[in-house]
């Protein structure tokens, strides 16, 4: 029973006994000597009980007042802050691990950061969250250094400087922004009048966990493609956060067999999408598109990089988008389609580069350890990890 409940109950008992004692005095004045001795004994017993009860009452009252004096709001706020810090530390640890996985997929030497990460796991196991948070901050710097070395694309002297895409085929070129920054771009161009954009999926239908995967080159070869690129975001099996949804994806997609994936959970989706047939259409929300199967492909992902010739993305709170790396994209201007990679760029940088090239619409694709660009039987970037799908260019 809480101190407050005890206080209320004893208060009632105390009041009742006081009333009883008053009644006793009233009655005793009307009694005669024959029962005076008995009443006197009862009075003594009642007074003793009352004294004991009064002591208990005072003790409970003190406990209650002590409870009132405690700042429960402050205690709850401190507890909430502690829980938030623990959650933040574990989230950072998970993010760091996924970054390390991406670096391993890119064939970089991660021995140094592997050792640091192991010590961080030891700190977390001992519930030393403050030290773990500090170590994670240092680890993040080391990871950024490795990511920078991965993404630093030195521009060879023989690479042309050109701010427009090729009319057809593959091109490696530099694009210069208005602020003077230069970016290396690998880009493949084709015309939708004689080329189809299709998506080959390893699974034949929706898959929620342990989904099958293949390399971009394998998927390109089995569909007779002349060019291919990695697809939208998915959940790699090597990520701890993907333990119950390994190699799955949740955005809207229509594959080469005209099968729509994740249709039911994208009825009201705000994720942008690109639709390809003999022409192209980009929508700002997947919900704007029905389930038409007369088109060649439907690909949803985020963010929309360029829309009607204007750069659309300036950054958000996702650290993976703000880091510098190779950024895959699919784009189109009317009947011209482009797939490519902007090197050493954040996602916001990639949006500016593609807009600078005069391309009308562009959609961001997955990057990091998934990055792969394949043409004429060989990789010009990647191969990266195996994927549940790939975007292919095939002849009509």
C-alpha positions as CSV (number, residue, x, y, z in Angstrom):
1,X,0.0,0.0,0.0
2,X,1.3,3.4,-0.9
3,X,2.1,6.1,1.8
4,X,-0.7,8.2,0.4
5,X,-3.2,5.4,0.8
6,X,-2.0,4.7,4.4
7,X,-2.3,8.4,5.2
8,X,-6.0,8.6,4.0
9,X,-7.0,5.4,5.9
10,X,-5.4,6.4,9.1
11,X,-6.8,9.9,8.9
12,X,-10.3,8.3,8.7
13,X,-9.6,5.9,11.6
14,X,-8.2,8.8,13.7
15,X,-11.3,10.9,13.1
16,X,-13.6,7.9,14.1
17,X,-11.7,7.2,17.3
18,X,-11.8,10.9,18.3
19,X,-15.6,10.8,17.8
20,X,-15.8,7.6,19.8
21,X,-13.8,9.1,22.7
22,X,-16.0,12.2,22.8
23,X,-19.1,9.9,23.0
24,X,-17.4,8.0,25.8
25,X,-17.1,11.2,27.9
26,X,-20.7,12.1,27.3
27,X,-21.9,8.6,28.3
28,X,-19.7,8.4,31.3
29,X,-21.2,11.5,32.8
30,X,-24.6,9.8,32.8
31,X,-23.4,6.6,34.4
32,X,-23.3,5.9,38.2
33,X,-20.7,4.4,40.3
34,X,-21.8,0.8,39.7
35,X,-20.1,0.8,36.2
36,X,-17.6,3.6,36.8
37,X,-14.7,1.2,37.3
38,X,-15.4,-0.7,34.0
39,X,-15.7,2.6,32.0
40,X,-12.5,3.8,33.5
41,X,-10.7,0.7,32.3
42,X,-12.2,1.1,28.8
43,X,-11.2,4.8,28.7
44,X,-7.6,3.8,29.6
45,X,-7.5,1.2,26.8
46,X,-9.0,3.6,24.2
47,X,-6.6,6.3,25.2
48,X,-3.6,3.9,24.8
49,X,-4.9,2.8,21.4
50,X,-5.5,6.4,20.4
51,X,-1.9,7.4,21.4
52,X,-0.5,4.5,19.4
53,X,-2.6,5.4,16.4
54,X,-1.7,9.0,16.6
55,X,2.0,8.1,16.5
56,X,1.4,6.0,13.4
57,X,-0.6,8.8,11.9
58,X,2.3,11.3,12.4
59,X,4.8,8.8,11.0
60,X,2.7,8.2,7.8
61,X,2.1,12.0,7.5
62,X,5.9,12.6,7.5
63,X,6.4,9.9,4.9
64,X,3.7,11.4,2.7
65,X,5.2,14.9,3.1
66,X,8.6,13.5,2.1
67,X,7.1,11.9,-1.0
68,X,5.4,15.2,-1.9
69,X,8.8,17.0,-1.6
70,X,10.4,14.7,-4.2
71,X,10.5,16.1,-7.8
72,X,9.0,13.2,-9.7
73,X,9.0,15.2,-13.0
74,X,12.7,15.8,-12.6
75,X,13.3,12.1,-11.9
76,X,11.3,11.1,-14.9
77,X,13.1,13.6,-17.1
78,X,16.5,12.3,-16.0
79,X,15.4,8.7,-16.7
80,X,14.1,9.7,-20.1
81,X,17.4,11.4,-20.9
82,X,19.4,8.3,-19.9
83,X,17.2,6.0,-22.0
84,X,17.6,8.4,-25.0
85,X,21.4,8.4,-24.7
86,X,21.5,4.6,-24.6
87,X,19.3,4.4,-27.7
88,X,21.4,7.0,-29.5
89,X,24.6,5.1,-28.7
90,X,23.2,1.8,-29.9
91,X,21.9,3.5,-33.1
92,X,25.3,5.0,-33.8
93,X,27.0,1.7,-33.2
94,X,24.6,0.0,-35.7
95,X,25.2,2.8,-38.3
96,X,29.0,2.5,-37.9
97,X,28.8,-1.3,-38.4
98,X,26.8,-0.8,-41.6
99,X,29.3,1.7,-42.9
100,X,32.1,-0.8,-42.2
101,X,30.2,-3.4,-44.1
102,X,30.0,-1.0,-47.1
103,X,33.7,-0.4,-46.9
104,X,34.4,-4.1,-46.8
105,X,32.2,-4.5,-49.9
106,X,34.3,-1.9,-51.6
107,X,37.4,-4.1,-50.9
108,X,39.0,-1.6,-48.5
109,X,41.3,-2.5,-45.6
110,X,39.2,-2.1,-42.5
111,X,41.5,-3.8,-39.9
112,X,42.1,-0.6,-37.9
113,X,38.4,0.3,-37.6
114,X,37.4,-3.4,-37.0
115,X,39.6,-3.3,-33.9
116,X,38.1,-0.1,-32.7
117,X,34.6,-1.3,-33.2
118,X,35.3,-4.5,-31.3
119,X,36.4,-2.4,-28.3
120,X,33.2,-0.3,-28.6
121,X,31.2,-3.5,-28.4
122,X,33.0,-4.4,-25.2
123,X,32.2,-1.0,-23.7
124,X,28.5,-1.5,-24.6
125,X,28.5,-4.9,-23.1
126,X,29.7,-3.4,-19.8
127,X,27.0,-0.7,-20.1
128,X,29.7,2.0,-20.3
129,X,27.6,4.1,-22.6
130,X,29.5,7.4,-22.1
131,X,32.9,5.9,-23.1
132,X,31.3,4.0,-26.0
133,X,29.7,7.2,-27.3
134,X,33.1,9.0,-27.2
135,X,34.8,6.0,-29.0
136,X,32.1,6.0,-31.6
137,X,32.8,9.7,-32.3
138,X,36.4,8.9,-33.0
139,X,35.5,5.8,-35.1
140,X,33.2,7.9,-37.2
141,X,36.2,10.1,-38.1
142,X,38.2,7.1,-39.2
143,X,35.3,5.8,-41.3
144,X,34.9,9.2,-42.9
145,X,38.6,9.2,-43.8
146,X,38.2,5.7,-45.5
147,X,35.0,6.8,-47.3
148,X,36.8,9.9,-48.6
149,X,39.7,7.7,-49.9
150,X,37.1,5.5,-51.6
151,X,35.3,8.4,-53.2
152,X,38.2,10.6,-54.2
153,X,38.1,10.2,-57.9
154,X,41.1,11.9,-59.4
155,X,40.2,13.2,-62.8
156,X,42.6,11.9,-65.5
157,X,44.1,14.5,-67.8
158,X,42.5,12.8,-70.9
159,X,38.9,13.0,-69.5
160,X,36.9,15.6,-71.4
161,X,35.2,18.5,-69.7
162,X,31.6,18.5,-70.8
163,X,28.4,19.8,-69.2
164,X,26.0,17.9,-71.5
165,X,25.3,14.2,-71.7
166,X,26.4,12.0,-74.6
167,X,23.9,11.5,-77.5
168,X,24.4,7.8,-77.2
169,X,26.6,5.2,-75.6
170,X,29.0,5.5,-72.7
171,X,31.0,8.6,-71.7
172,X,33.4,9.5,-68.9
173,X,33.5,13.2,-68.5
174,X,33.8,16.0,-66.0
175,X,31.0,18.4,-65.2
176,X,31.8,21.9,-63.7
177,X,29.3,23.6,-61.4
178,X,28.9,27.3,-61.2
179,X,30.9,27.4,-57.9
180,X,33.9,25.9,-59.8
181,X,33.7,22.4,-58.4
182,X,34.3,19.6,-60.8
183,X,32.8,16.1,-60.7
184,X,33.7,13.0,-62.6
185,X,30.7,11.4,-64.2
186,X,30.2,8.0,-65.8
187,X,27.1,8.1,-67.9
188,X,25.4,5.9,-70.5
189,X,22.8,7.3,-72.9
190,X,20.2,5.6,-75.0
191,X,17.0,6.5,-76.9
192,X,13.7,5.0,-75.8
193,X,12.5,4.6,-79.4
194,X,14.9,1.7,-79.7
195,X,15.7,0.9,-76.1
196,X,13.6,-0.5,-73.3
197,X,14.3,0.2,-69.6
198,X,13.4,-2.9,-67.7
199,X,14.0,-4.2,-64.2
200,X,15.1,-7.8,-63.7
201,X,14.3,-9.1,-60.2
202,X,15.8,-12.3,-58.8
203,X,12.5,-13.1,-57.0
204,X,9.4,-13.6,-59.1
205,X,7.1,-11.9,-56.6
206,X,7.1,-10.0,-53.2
207,X,9.7,-11.3,-50.8
208,X,9.9,-10.2,-47.2
209,X,13.0,-12.0,-45.9
210,X,15.9,-14.1,-47.1
211,X,15.3,-12.9,-50.6
212,X,17.5,-14.3,-53.4
213,X,20.2,-12.0,-55.0
214,X,22.5,-11.9,-58.0
215,X,25.2,-9.6,-59.3
216,X,24.3,-6.8,-61.7
217,X,26.4,-8.5,-64.4
218,X,24.6,-11.8,-64.0
219,X,21.2,-10.1,-64.3
220,X,22.3,-8.1,-67.3
221,X,23.6,-11.2,-69.1
222,X,20.5,-13.3,-68.6
223,X,18.3,-10.6,-70.0
224,X,20.6,-9.7,-72.9
225,X,21.2,-6.2,-71.7
226,X,23.8,-3.9,-73.3
227,X,24.0,-1.7,-70.1
228,X,22.9,-2.0,-66.4
229,X,23.0,-0.3,-63.1
230,X,22.2,-1.1,-59.5
231,X,18.6,-0.5,-58.4
232,X,16.8,1.3,-55.6
233,X,17.5,0.9,-51.8
234,X,17.2,-2.5,-50.3
235,X,18.1,-4.2,-47.0
236,X,21.4,-6.0,-47.3
237,X,21.7,-9.3,-45.4
238,X,24.9,-8.1,-43.8
239,X,23.2,-5.2,-42.0
240,X,22.1,-6.0,-38.4
241,X,19.0,-3.9,-38.9
242,X,18.0,-6.2,-41.7
243,X,18.0,-9.4,-39.7
244,X,14.3,-10.1,-40.2
245,X,14.1,-8.6,-43.7
246,X,17.3,-9.7,-45.4
247,X,17.7,-8.6,-49.1
248,X,14.1,-7.2,-49.2
249,X,12.9,-3.9,-50.4
250,X,9.7,-2.0,-49.8
251,X,9.2,0.5,-52.6
252,X,7.0,0.2,-55.6
253,X,8.5,-1.6,-58.6
254,X,7.3,-3.3,-61.8
255,X,9.7,-5.9,-63.3
256,X,10.2,-7.1,-66.9
257,X,7.5,-9.7,-66.4
258,X,5.0,-7.0,-65.6
259,X,4.7,-8.0,-62.0
260,X,4.2,-5.2,-59.5
261,X,6.2,-5.6,-56.2
262,X,5.0,-4.1,-52.9
263,X,1.8,-2.9,-54.4
264,X,-0.4,-3.0,-51.4
265,X,1.9,-1.1,-49.0
266,X,2.5,1.7,-51.6
267,X,-1.1,2.8,-52.3
268,X,-0.5,6.1,-50.5
269,X,3.3,6.2,-50.9
270,X,5.1,9.6,-51.1
271,X,8.2,8.0,-52.6
272,X,9.0,9.4,-56.1
273,X,8.9,7.1,-59.1
274,X,10.1,6.9,-62.7
275,X,8.0,5.2,-65.4
276,X,9.5,4.1,-68.7
277,X,8.0,3.0,-72.0
278,X,8.8,4.7,-75.4
279,X,8.7,7.9,-73.3
280,X,9.4,8.6,-69.7
281,X,7.4,10.0,-66.9
282,X,8.6,11.0,-63.4
283,X,6.1,11.5,-60.5
284,X,6.8,13.1,-57.2
285,X,4.8,10.4,-55.3
286,X,4.2,6.7,-56.1
287,X,0.6,7.2,-55.2
288,X,0.2,9.3,-58.4
289,X,0.8,6.2,-60.4
290,X,-1.7,3.3,-60.9
291,X,-0.8,-0.2,-61.8
292,X,-0.6,0.0,-65.5
293,X,1.2,-2.9,-67.1
294,X,1.5,-1.5,-70.6
295,X,4.7,0.4,-69.7
296,X,8.1,-1.3,-69.6
297,X,9.1,-0.5,-66.0
298,X,8.2,1.3,-62.8
299,X,10.9,2.2,-60.4
300,X,10.4,4.0,-57.1
301,X,13.1,5.4,-54.8
302,X,14.1,8.6,-53.1
303,X,15.0,11.4,-53.3
304,X,13.9,12.9,-56.6
305,X,17.1,14.6,-57.8
306,X,15.9,16.7,-60.7
307,X,12.4,17.5,-61.8
308,X,11.5,19.6,-64.9
309,X,15.1,20.7,-65.1
310,X,15.5,21.9,-61.6
311,X,17.6,20.4,-58.8
312,X,15.2,19.1,-56.1
313,X,17.4,17.9,-53.3
314,X,19.5,20.0,-51.0
315,X,20.0,17.5,-48.2
316,X,18.2,16.1,-45.2
317,X,19.0,14.5,-41.8
318,X,20.3,11.2,-43.3
319,X,24.1,11.1,-42.8
320,X,24.5,8.6,-45.6
321,X,23.1,11.1,-48.2
322,X,25.4,13.9,-46.9
323,X,28.6,11.8,-47.0
324,X,30.8,11.9,-50.1
325,X,30.7,8.9,-52.4
326,X,29.7,7.5,-55.8
327,X,26.0,8.3,-56.5
328,X,24.0,6.2,-58.9
329,X,21.1,7.6,-60.8
330,X,18.5,7.0,-63.6
331,X,17.4,10.0,-65.6
332,X,15.6,11.1,-68.7
333,X,14.9,14.0,-71.0
334,X,11.8,13.2,-73.1
335,X,12.8,10.1,-75.1
336,X,16.5,10.0,-74.0
337,X,17.3,7.8,-71.0
338,X,20.5,8.0,-68.9
339,X,22.0,5.8,-66.2
340,X,25.2,6.8,-64.5
341,X,27.3,7.6,-61.5
342,X,28.5,10.9,-60.1
343,X,31.8,10.4,-58.3
344,X,33.0,12.0,-55.1
345,X,29.6,13.6,-54.4
346,X,26.9,13.9,-51.8
347,X,23.4,13.2,-53.0
348,X,22.7,17.0,-53.1
349,X,25.9,17.4,-55.2
350,X,24.7,14.7,-57.6
351,X,21.4,16.6,-58.0
352,X,23.2,19.8,-58.9
353,X,25.6,18.0,-61.4
354,X,22.7,16.3,-63.2
355,X,20.7,19.5,-63.4
356,X,23.8,21.3,-64.7
357,X,24.0,18.7,-67.6
358,X,20.6,19.9,-68.7
359,X,18.9,16.6,-67.9
360,X,15.2,17.1,-67.3
361,X,14.4,14.5,-64.6
362,X,16.5,12.2,-62.4
363,X,15.9,9.7,-59.6
364,X,18.4,8.7,-57.0
365,X,19.4,5.0,-56.7
366,X,21.2,3.0,-54.0
367,X,24.9,3.6,-53.6
368,X,27.7,2.6,-51.2
369,X,28.5,-1.1,-51.4
370,X,25.7,-1.6,-53.9
371,X,27.1,0.7,-56.6
372,X,27.6,-1.0,-59.9
373,X,27.6,0.3,-63.6
374,X,27.9,-2.3,-66.3
375,X,28.2,-1.9,-70.1
376,X,29.2,-4.0,-73.1
377,X,30.1,-7.0,-70.9
378,X,32.2,-5.3,-68.2
379,X,31.9,-3.2,-65.1
380,X,33.0,0.5,-65.3
381,X,32.1,0.7,-61.6
382,X,31.5,-2.0,-59.1
383,X,30.5,-4.9,-59.1
384,X,29.5,-4.2,-55.5
385,X,27.4,-6.6,-53.5
386,X,24.8,-9.0,-55.0
387,X,21.4,-7.4,-55.3
388,X,17.7,-8.5,-55.5
389,X,17.3,-6.5,-58.8
390,X,19.0,-4.5,-61.5
391,X,17.9,-1.8,-63.9
392,X,18.7,-2.9,-67.5
393,X,18.9,-1.3,-70.9
394,X,17.9,-3.7,-73.7
395,X,17.2,-3.3,-77.4
396,X,13.5,-3.2,-78.4
